[in-house]
Amino acid sequence: MLLREEGISLIELVVTIAFIGIIIIAFTVVFINSVQVEKMSERRNQALNLAAMVMEELQNYDYDLLVQGEHDYNLDKINDDFILYYQIKDPDPDEKDKWDKDNNPLLKEITVIVRWEEGGQIQKVQLTTYRAKTVF
């Protein structure tokens, strides 16, 4: 009968090191993915904050200065990574209740769009609100 000596064999040591290596690789992949998701989330939050800031500014404009169409917003002083523009839309002419007697819109749709490139793809967030004309 053969008796085993105390200690670990080379095979046991190699298997243990391989097992620990696999676990370390798995944790590293999870960590790297979580860092990438965090970075993407941070960029999206920056874009949403920019959109909210511009939306607030546009809501404070005089109603008559909100001209229908698509307009660029200059971000040179704020952030070079994002492209920001906004759209002003008048209501459909068939919606007579949204126009005054002089054929001026009583309501305007404001949409702020922020775009950026991430991971080789164009990302976008947009906020939309409505602004009513104050009638005295």
Number of C-alpha atoms within 10 A of each C-alpha: 3 4 5 6 7 6 7 8 9 9 9 11 11 11 11 12 12 12 11 12 12 12 11 12 11 11 12 12 11 11 12 11 12 12 12 12 12 12 13 15 12 12 17 18 13 15 25 19 13 20 23 16 12 19 19 11 10 19 15 10 10 9 16 9 8 18 13 13 11 13 13 12 14 12 14 10 6 9 13 10 14 19 18 23 19 21 18 20 17 19 17 10 12 8 9 13 12 18 17 13 8 6 10 14 21 18 19 21 16 22 19 26 23 22 17 18 12 12 8 7 8 9 16 16 15 16 15 15 11 14 16 13 16 8 6 3
